[in-house]
Amino acid sequence: MDQQEEDAMTRASAASDAPACSIERSLQVLGERWSLLILREIHREKHRFAEIQASLGIAANLLSARLKTLVDAGVVRKRTYQVPGSRHRDSYHLTQAGEELQVILGALQQWGDRHCPRPSGPSAVRRERATGRPVHVGFIADEDGREVPNSDVVVHLSPDPGT
């Protein structure tokens, strides 16, 4: 069994004690302000501790704690690197779960641009790689891929909140 399989089994056994609500479980991993900002920086190709720390101005102990949470949750993985003449250090890279958080970061930015705008405009614009056209986050129908307006989306709770 490899490390990823062991980590998945550990998370699965811990999940039996976890809250039923997916949002609450997600916030246990991502609910700290710094966690999302760290992920933003890793999405921007900043992988080394010092790069992330300098970019955010975060205290080393906070950054270490948040990175540990993200690694333990399987959102980020560590890779060892060495600059010639220096000791081995860890760099931080997104797992598939971390990559999938790009849509969450995009939704937060989109909401902030709309409801807490800067006078000078957005700090970044997301674009389709192939065409360069702007993109936005929205609800997409599973069956036909069309965008569904927020006003047409309804949440149905599971009949058994424990499932």
C-alpha positions as a Markdown table, in Angstrom:
| # | Residue | x | y | z |
|---|---|---|---|---|
| 1 | Met | 0.0 | 0.0 | 0.0 |
| 2 | Asp | 1.4 | 3.4 | -1.0 |
| 3 | Gln | 1.3 | 6.6 | 1.1 |
| 4 | Gln | -1.7 | 8.0 | -0.8 |
| 5 | Glu | -3.7 | 4.9 | -0.1 |
| 6 | Glu | -2.7 | 5.0 | 3.6 |
| 7 | Asp | -3.7 | 8.7 | 3.8 |
| 8 | Ala | -7.1 | 7.9 | 2.1 |
| 9 | Met | -7.8 | 5.1 | 4.6 |
| 10 | Thr | -6.9 | 7.4 | 7.5 |
| 11 | Arg | -9.2 | 10.1 | 6.2 |
| 12 | Ala | -12.0 | 7.6 | 5.6 |
| 13 | Ser | -11.8 | 6.3 | 9.2 |
| 14 | Ala | -11.7 | 9.9 | 10.5 |
| 15 | Ala | -14.8 | 10.6 | 8.3 |
| 16 | Ser | -17.0 | 8.4 | 10.5 |
| 17 | Asp | -16.7 | 11.0 | 13.2 |
| 18 | Ala | -17.0 | 13.9 | 10.8 |
| 19 | Pro | -19.9 | 16.3 | 10.5 |
| 20 | Ala | -22.7 | 15.1 | 8.1 |
| 21 | Cys | -22.6 | 18.5 | 6.2 |
| 22 | Ser | -20.0 | 18.6 | 3.4 |
| 23 | Ile | -19.6 | 22.4 | 3.8 |
| 24 | Glu | -18.7 | 21.9 | 7.4 |
| 25 | Arg | -16.2 | 19.2 | 6.6 |
| 26 | Ser | -14.7 | 21.3 | 3.9 |
| 27 | Leu | -14.4 | 24.3 | 6.3 |
| 28 | Gln | -12.5 | 22.1 | 8.8 |
| 29 | Val | -9.7 | 22.0 | 6.1 |
| 30 | Leu | -10.2 | 25.3 | 4.3 |
| 31 | Gly | -11.9 | 27.5 | 6.8 |
| 32 | Glu | -8.9 | 29.5 | 7.9 |
| 33 | Arg | -8.3 | 32.7 | 5.9 |
| 34 | Trp | -4.6 | 31.8 | 5.4 |
| 35 | Ser | -5.4 | 28.4 | 3.9 |
| 36 | Leu | -7.2 | 29.8 | 0.9 |
| 37 | Leu | -4.5 | 32.5 | 0.4 |
| 38 | Ile | -1.8 | 29.8 | 0.5 |
| 39 | Leu | -3.7 | 27.8 | -2.1 |
| 40 | Arg | -4.0 | 30.9 | -4.2 |
| 41 | Glu | -0.2 | 31.3 | -4.1 |
| 42 | Ile | 0.4 | 27.6 | -4.9 |
| 43 | His | -2.0 | 27.9 | -7.9 |
| 44 | Arg | 0.2 | 30.9 | -9.0 |
| 45 | Glu | 3.2 | 28.6 | -9.1 |
| 46 | Lys | 4.8 | 29.6 | -5.8 |
| 47 | His | 5.8 | 26.3 | -4.3 |
| 48 | Arg | 8.6 | 27.0 | -1.8 |
| 49 | Phe | 7.9 | 28.0 | 1.8 |
| 50 | Ala | 9.9 | 31.2 | 1.6 |
| 51 | Glu | 8.1 | 32.2 | -1.6 |
| 52 | Ile | 4.7 | 31.7 | -0.1 |
| 53 | Gln | 5.7 | 33.4 | 3.2 |
| 54 | Ala | 7.2 | 36.5 | 1.4 |
| 55 | Ser | 4.2 | 36.8 | -0.9 |
| 56 | Leu | 1.7 | 36.7 | 1.9 |
| 57 | Gly | 3.6 | 38.2 | 4.8 |
| 58 | Ile | 2.4 | 35.4 | 7.0 |
| 59 | Ala | 4.3 | 34.3 | 10.2 |
| 60 | Ala | 6.4 | 31.2 | 9.7 |
| 61 | Asn | 4.5 | 29.3 | 12.5 |
| 62 | Leu | 1.1 | 30.0 | 10.9 |
| 63 | Leu | 2.3 | 29.0 | 7.5 |
| 64 | Ser | 3.7 | 25.8 | 8.8 |
| 65 | Ala | 0.5 | 25.0 | 10.6 |
| 66 | Arg | -1.7 | 25.7 | 7.6 |
| 67 | Leu | 0.5 | 23.8 | 5.2 |
| 68 | Lys | 0.5 | 20.8 | 7.6 |
| 69 | Thr | -3.4 | 20.9 | 7.6 |
| 70 | Leu | -3.5 | 21.0 | 3.8 |
| 71 | Val | -1.0 | 18.2 | 3.5 |
| 72 | Asp | -2.7 | 16.0 | 6.1 |
| 73 | Ala | -6.1 | 16.6 | 4.2 |
| 74 | Gly | -4.6 | 15.5 | 0.9 |
| 75 | Val | -5.0 | 19.0 | -0.7 |
| 76 | Val | -1.3 | 19.6 | -1.0 |
| 77 | Arg | 1.7 | 17.3 | -1.2 |
| 78 | Lys | 5.3 | 17.9 | -0.3 |
| 79 | Arg | 8.3 | 17.3 | -2.6 |
| 80 | Thr | 11.9 | 17.5 | -1.4 |
| 81 | Tyr | 14.3 | 19.7 | -3.3 |
| 82 | Gln | 17.8 | 20.9 | -2.6 |
| 83 | Val | 19.7 | 24.0 | -3.7 |
| 84 | Pro | 23.4 | 23.2 | -4.2 |
| 85 | Gly | 25.2 | 23.8 | -0.9 |
| 86 | Ser | 22.0 | 23.9 | 1.2 |
| 87 | Arg | 20.0 | 21.4 | 3.1 |
| 88 | His | 17.0 | 19.5 | 1.7 |
| 89 | Arg | 13.8 | 21.5 | 1.9 |
| 90 | Asp | 10.1 | 20.8 | 1.1 |
| 91 | Ser | 8.2 | 22.4 | -1.7 |
| 92 | Tyr | 4.4 | 22.3 | -1.9 |
| 93 | His | 2.3 | 21.2 | -4.8 |
| 94 | Leu | -1.4 | 20.7 | -5.4 |
| 95 | Thr | -2.9 | 17.3 | -5.5 |
| 96 | Gln | -6.0 | 16.6 | -7.6 |
| 97 | Ala | -8.1 | 17.8 | -4.7 |
| 98 | Gly | -6.1 | 21.0 | -4.6 |
| 99 | Glu | -6.4 | 21.5 | -8.3 |
| 100 | Glu | -10.2 | 21.2 | -8.0 |
| 101 | Leu | -10.2 | 24.1 | -5.5 |
| 102 | Gln | -9.4 | 26.5 | -8.4 |
| 103 | Val | -13.2 | 26.8 | -9.0 |
| 104 | Ile | -13.7 | 27.7 | -5.3 |
| 105 | Leu | -11.0 | 30.4 | -5.5 |
| 106 | Gly | -12.5 | 31.6 | -8.7 |
| 107 | Ala | -16.0 | 31.8 | -7.1 |
| 108 | Leu | -14.6 | 33.8 | -4.2 |
| 109 | Gln | -12.8 | 36.2 | -6.4 |
| 110 | Gln | -15.9 | 36.6 | -8.6 |
| 111 | Trp | -18.1 | 37.3 | -5.6 |
| 112 | Gly | -15.5 | 39.8 | -4.2 |
| 113 | Asp | -15.2 | 41.6 | -7.6 |
| 114 | Arg | -19.0 | 41.9 | -7.7 |
| 115 | His | -19.8 | 42.7 | -4.0 |
| 116 | Cys | -16.6 | 44.2 | -2.6 |
| 117 | Pro | -15.0 | 45.7 | -5.7 |
| 118 | Arg | -11.8 | 47.6 | -5.8 |
| 119 | Pro | -12.0 | 51.1 | -7.5 |
| 120 | Ser | -9.2 | 50.0 | -9.9 |
| 121 | Gly | -11.0 | 46.8 | -10.9 |
| 122 | Pro | -10.3 | 43.1 | -10.5 |
| 123 | Ser | -6.9 | 42.0 | -9.4 |
| 124 | Ala | -7.0 | 39.1 | -11.9 |
| 125 | Val | -9.2 | 37.8 | -14.7 |
| 126 | Arg | -9.6 | 34.2 | -15.4 |
| 127 | Arg | -9.5 | 33.2 | -19.1 |
| 128 | Glu | -9.9 | 30.1 | -21.2 |
| 129 | Arg | -6.4 | 28.8 | -22.0 |
| 130 | Ala | -7.1 | 28.0 | -25.7 |
| 131 | Thr | -9.0 | 31.1 | -26.7 |
| 132 | Gly | -8.1 | 33.8 | -24.1 |
| 133 | Arg | -11.8 | 34.5 | -23.6 |
| 134 | Pro | -12.9 | 35.4 | -20.0 |
| 135 | Val | -14.7 | 32.7 | -18.0 |
| 136 | His | -16.8 | 32.8 | -14.9 |
| 137 | Val | -17.9 | 30.3 | -12.2 |
| 138 | Gly | -21.5 | 29.0 | -12.4 |
| 139 | Phe | -23.8 | 26.1 | -12.0 |
| 140 | Ile | -23.7 | 23.7 | -14.9 |
| 141 | Ala | -26.4 | 21.1 | -15.7 |
| 142 | Asp | -25.0 | 17.6 | -15.6 |
| 143 | Glu | -27.0 | 16.3 | -18.5 |
| 144 | Asp | -26.5 | 18.9 | -21.2 |
| 145 | Gly | -23.8 | 21.2 | -19.9 |
| 146 | Arg | -25.9 | 24.4 | -20.0 |
| 147 | Glu | -25.4 | 27.1 | -17.3 |
| 148 | Val | -28.2 | 27.3 | -14.8 |
| 149 | Pro | -29.0 | 30.7 | -13.2 |
| 150 | Asn | -28.5 | 30.9 | -9.4 |
| 151 | Ser | -32.2 | 31.7 | -9.1 |
| 152 | Asp | -33.1 | 28.3 | -10.7 |
| 153 | Val | -30.9 | 26.2 | -8.3 |
| 154 | Val | -32.6 | 24.6 | -5.3 |
| 155 | Val | -30.8 | 22.5 | -2.6 |
| 156 | His | -32.5 | 19.2 | -1.6 |
| 157 | Leu | -31.3 | 17.8 | 1.7 |
| 158 | Ser | -30.6 | 14.1 | 2.0 |
| 159 | Pro | -33.6 | 12.3 | 3.8 |
| 160 | Asp | -31.0 | 11.1 | 6.3 |
| 161 | Pro | -28.6 | 13.9 | 7.3 |
| 162 | Gly | -26.1 | 11.3 | 8.5 |
| 163 | Thr | -25.7 | 10.1 | 4.9 |
